[in-house]
Amino acid sequence: MEYLAQILLLLSVAIAIVVIFQHLHIPTSLGYLMVGLVLGPYTMGPVVSMPELQTLAEFGVVFLLFTIGLNYSIPELNALRNQILGLGTGQVAFTTLVAGTVVWLAGLPVAAAFVFGAVFAQSSTTIIASLLSEQGEENSQHGRLGLAMSVFQDVTAVPFLVIIPVLGMSVAADVLAMTVVWALAKAVLAFVLVFFAGRWLLRPLFHLVSKRRSLETFTLAILLVALFAAWTTNSLGLSLAFGGFLAGMMLGETEFRHQVESSVSPFRDVLLGLFFIGIGMRFDPTSIPLIWHWALLGALLILISKIVIVALMVHRVTTNKRVAWRTGLMLSVGGEFGLALIAIALDSSVLDITLGQIAITSVLLSMIAGAILIRFNGPIVNRLITNDDSETDLNASETSQSTPEQRVVIGGYGRVGHTIAVLLHSHGIPFVALDTDPQRVAQGRADGHQVFFGSITDPGLLATIHVERASLLIITVDRTAAALDTLSYLRRTCPQVPVIVRARDLESSTRLLNAGAIHAYPEMLEASLRLGASALQILNVSDNEIDQMIQGVRDWGYRPILTKEIDKS
């Protein structure tokens, strides 16, 4: 109980600062950094000092890399190899080389220069995504390209998790080179172990767990897999986060991917928040007068190197100069993952306290300046490029990119959901289906459909699959309460998404329509209408007359049927 007062203080300050930052539309990661600064040892006021908290915070990076692995399974990495893989890898490699060379020429040791280059190569996906969304540029050509490259940076940065801890060893250059090679060999060994374990064990394990229909057990299984993979790589002398990434990659290939991400996100967000609080506690504001000029030069190096390198690389794959330079401005901002690499370098003694302060301050300054560049990327490029022959192509490209891909979400893959999926598939309409029965999910995937394990009533899962981007949501579950819960969430968060719901009877249909569904056909009455239509066809009533009659009943809310029933009684 000795730390209870400090925990209460930490939670109170964190909630207050994060709420303020969210109100101001500032990324919450910067809010957590501010919490660490306020409660750190270098500022006036109360100080939170708990060694156990720092240890726990390390798992924030583990679950961050675990989530990234979920979104970049081996098949998806293979699908991205032609464009994003080359651009993302090239951007990180060239920026690391250029920035590292510059700071090495400034007098830093080779190991420290390598860390600076790796840190400076990272960009903040959080800042880029939030600003693009606010500006309505998330579907523009430069927005989609910049966001994809920033996310892929995290994947290409995984080797840094292997190399940086080794660089802290005080050995000769040839021994260090052999140590790095050995570390990479162990990374390959860890990948092979986790790969085959994932193929043989993970899917059967989660099939067994999902049959219990217990979210608690499912979450415990996720924690076991992620932490066991982290322990495995740590036992091989590698980082914990690398194991988390490998486990995420393996689970990303399964039908449980979206439910896994939804279940693990609360742990990831809280632990990652603790990690950034720990970074903030390392920052010493009193050191700024001594290092401000180096930090400013570092921030300029981050911004300029990435703008130029990204613009030149993108220009090689597109003739549009405006897209190239606007993408460069997108990626100029410093990244949170760079702060994670700084923490690893400090713990491994690759960087001393002074160099760590310079690196942290440089990244923070680049986050602020980069956010401004992203906000005004259009006007800046318009001033830089006054005459571009490809401007017409840009406008046409952005118009086509601004229209999101048509996609349907089906909640429930039972008899009704399966039938709808077959109809959509036959017309080439992309869809994603969710169901809590692992056997239905397995059957759907065997049919070649995009079916995943999960409940349509889970808000976290709906956020994970980006339901706000759907062109239509069809709820086919036979539980009215579940459908009402989903409708309530959708009306609050994304009322623009049209919803069609399966209803058992007229009473359920009325409740669902009042909750926001655009259609809720009652099964019992619809079955009666179809039987009546078949009878009329046999009695030689014209199809046109039958269709008009049925549609009239629907348009009047089935009142003709109800009226006749009342009259008979």
HELIX and SHEET records of a PDB file:
HELIX    1   1 LEU A    4  HIS A   23  1                                  20    
HELIX    2   2 THR A   28  VAL A   38  1                                  11    
HELIX    3   3 PRO A   51  ASN A   71  1                                  21    
HELIX    4   4 ILE A   74  ALA A   79  1                                   6    
HELIX    5   5 ILE A   84  LEU A  105  1                                  22    
HELIX    6   6 VAL A  110  PHE A  120  1                                  11    
HELIX    7   7 THR A  125  GLN A  135  1                                  11    
HELIX    8   8 GLN A  141  THR A  156  1                                  16    
HELIX    9   9 VAL A  158  LEU A  167  1                                  10    
HELIX   10  10 ALA A  173  ALA A  197  1                                  25    
HELIX   11  11 GLY A  198  LEU A  202  3                                   5    
HELIX   12  12 ARG A  203  SER A  210  1                                   8    
HELIX   13  13 LEU A  215  SER A  235  1                                  21    
HELIX   14  14 LEU A  240  LEU A  251  1                                  12    
HELIX   15  15 ARG A  257  ARG A  282  1                                  26    
HELIX   16  16 PRO A  285  SER A  287  5                                   3    
HELIX   17  17 ILE A  288  VAL A  317  1                                  30    
HELIX   18  18 LYS A  321  MET A  330  1                                  10    
HELIX   19  19 GLU A  336  ASP A  347  1                                  12    
HELIX   20  20 ILE A  353  ARG A  375  1                                  23    
HELIX   21  21 ASN A  377  LEU A  384  1                                   8    
HELIX   22  22 GLU A  391  GLN A  401  1                                  11    
HELIX   23  23 ARG A  415  SER A  426  1                                  12    
HELIX   24  24 PRO A  438  ALA A  446  1                                   9    
HELIX   25  25 PRO A  459  THR A  464  1                                   6    
HELIX   26  26 VAL A  467  ARG A  469  5                                   3    
HELIX   27  27 THR A  480  THR A  493  1                                  14    
HELIX   28  28 LEU A  506  ALA A  515  1                                  10    
HELIX   29  29 GLU A  523  ILE A  538  1                                  16    
HELIX   30  30 ASP A  543  ASP A  555  1                                  13    
HELIX   31  31 ARG A  559  LYS A  568  1                                  10    
SHEET    1   A 6 VAL A 451  PHE A 453  0                                        
SHEET    2   A 6 PHE A 431  ASP A 435  1                                        
SHEET    3   A 6 VAL A 408  GLY A 411  1                                        
SHEET    4   A 6 LEU A 472  ILE A 475  1                                        
SHEET    5   A 6 VAL A 499  ALA A 503  1                                        
SHEET    6   A 6 HIS A 519  PRO A 522  1                                        
END                                                                             
